[in-house]
Amino acid sequence: MVFYKSTEESKNILQVLLESFGENDNELPPAVRHRTESVTFDAKRNLPYFPIPFKETETTAALKAIEASVAAELGDLKAKKSSQRAIKIDLEKTTAFLFQAYLATVGGKGKLDPDVKKLLKDTDLLKAQSDPYRRMSANLYETKRQGEYYHIHGSLEASTTLGMIGLAPFLPDLETHGEIVSTIEGAVRKFTIDELEEMNAANKQAGVPVLKHEDFLKTPHGKVASKALPWNVTPLEEQTPPCPLPSSDDRRPLSGIKVLELCRIIAGPTITRILAEYGATVLKITSPHLSDVPFFQVDGNMGKHAADLDLKTPEGREKFEELLADVDVVVDGYRPGALDRLGYGPTQLCEKAKRRGKGIVYVNENCFGYEGDWAARPGWQQIADCVSGVAWEQGKFMSLSEPVVPPFPISDYGTGCMGAITALLGLLHRTKRGGSWHGKVSLLQYDLLLFKAGLHTEQVQEQLRQLMGPEFLALRHNNSVDQISGTALRQMRRQFPAFFTRPKLLDHWYAERYKADIEAVNPVAEIEGLEVGFQRASRPNGSDLPTWDFGSERDVRKDP
């Protein structure tokens, strides 16, 4: 018998979080701390669902408690009255939030359905996702020294990383996954970690050595990152006056707040997806010349509008400047410094905010954090999981002496929640104190928070292993993310059928831009007296005009 309660562990981790910030009132104001006392956690199952050794659901439930507490404080400021609103965090909804891309559907088809491509806008411009060989340029492989591993990452381009290890950009004669993996891992095995690191840096790629947690902490960057807070919220300027929230009859706390999203792939888009849940008007800006993963837009663009602009052209910049004139929040998820070089980084937008006399909230999301010698390195979720020690712990959980990337992009979604917290806190400070505010989050800090929360006990891990069975435990380091996630998903569906048929887990819409029905995971938090939910369905990138005047909506919410 395993004695464990996910709800109690969520409460414990919430306390760990509150204590970790000490007297840092910018990151966790007293009013927000006080509101966390009104949080209750609810679960239908005492044990976790994910076949992972970390307390993923419980850690994110604690983060959701803080997120909802800030939203509740903003709700009172908007209503101009004080109340101690009850807050409920549902752990099944939290679990769904953490692998929402694998629960979303368009036209009844999910992410792993090969026929779903026919329903999506093709934004995989360089075939880094649709070509199986190029797709595996982002994967974990053994190096020249047995037992040492490196995660190469071709990002959304693939050719540079493949060329770096001596391979052609396209190899159409490779027909099976086994042939592809054998070819790429054979190339990686010609190099040591040090050689791969040197080539990786010269080519500005996003690969990393796969480190055990204790070894990461010994690196110069690990020593810096381990002392950092889970997130930062700091003033950019303190001259602009307090800025009240827009007044409306809407019970969504962020109704009337304008948000510009400049992000790709999960973590950044999750930040703004959450802000849309609380009522913000979110406009996602993408370049028509940059690749993106088509299916991630199905769940990631819920509640938003989406437009294309090329910020490297005079016409694109002119349109963008018009949008900036009235923006409240900007979320930047691109490579460190990319928007600064275009003139739209936090310092530059802070100057614009001072000139207009109204502060701005700028949120950065990246892989490695903002201090230390790896701060400027590019990266993605698997990169953070591999360098921090998460992948080695996943392999150990599966009784292996090799690392394995965990199923599902969970670190992405957890980081997105932290980013939403910083955006909400920035708005809270701007409302109460004025000024412009800078929120900073990283994938690495979410992973370090998992280590701080601690692993599941061996008894809990063993029960999860038994539930997953031999098919999942047979996976190895060089299996793809979709193979690992797909195997976990199939077994979770077998073991927990009630979870996947739970009412109100998914939001149902007819999405006019997709010309199809959409299912997407519902918001997690429930806040007494406030409405939390989407006002429109998803759409592909570039579906709308780059304007705050969107005209009539033709999406239709449907009964489940």
C-alpha angles and dihedrals in degrees: 000000000000114000107205136129119197091201093057092046090051089055091049093051091048088058091048088053094048091049094046091065095053109181095344097131094175090062096037116013119203091247090058093045088053093051092054086071087071093057121111125187120216130191138169092207128044095211128060124260103217121091090230130113094226127085092246099154094041094048093049092045087058089050090049089053090058092043091053092045091057090046090051091052090050089049090057092047090051092048091044092228136098123238137155098235118200112239124201124194113194113207094205089055089046090053090050090049090057095059100023095139088064092051098045120097137189117199088354093301126115136211096274095047107106091210093060091084089075089065097048135082108248104241093152089103097169097039092242090139106029096048106074093210094050090044090062091058082089104061146099118267140172116253134217091285112067112245094022118107139194130193108217114196124196089182109202095327106053099180097088095051093044091049090048091063093042101263132129118253091240130028106175093171090072101093107169133054089239092056091049095049092044091052097047096040089047088057094046091049089065090071138060122229090256092053092047091049091052093049092042092055093045091053095040092235129157101240126128141184112259105243135187112239095250090051093049090053089056093057118095090246093047091054090055098040094049090061095049125101118252088251139359132220115183135165117259092188135350102200102088115087127248111287116213119219114259111272119236142139088248115114091214107106095219098044108142095020112127119217129187115203118204101175147110132210124013112305098059095037089049090060092058094038087061092048088053089054088059092051105267120148102240123194115187113207118200133171114246087222098056124087122236134178106262101211096048087066091065094071099016095059096049112136094010143102117229129206138171122235130163105217090192092069127073091235093051093047092049092054091045092051088055090054092047092055091074104024124125102185132026120191117199118193100160128111113300110281096007096117092038088061089053091051097254104100124124096271093049094047090046088060090051089050092053091050093052092044095235124100126236135214114223120190123194122196120185142148109253105027130246105284131053133052094289096051093105095048116113118235151156136212096282090049092056092044091051099045096042097054098255092117093052091050090050090053091048090050088055090052092251133133091220135069123262126190107240120249118267128014092275097148088056093056094043090051089049089056091051090049091052089052091055092048091050091047091049090053090046092053093044090051096048104029107015124225132099121288137208121210120193129190135160140193089237093058091053089053091048088051088056090056090047090052088052136228124288114266117267089252092057091044092051092052090051091050091052092050092051095050133197098310093064094039090053091067118110140201096274098050111116124254091250092049091052094043094042092052091049091047094052092051093044089054090052095047100038109032092152091059093058094047097044113135116246093017089112134041114224125212143158101234110210094199092054094039086222144087115274131205118194135166115271124235116280104218126075114196122188112248095006131097117230117184148090124291096198141018128254126280136187119263114280096023097127140048118263096255140103089231103083102168123208123354121226100184114115127208111224133204112252 
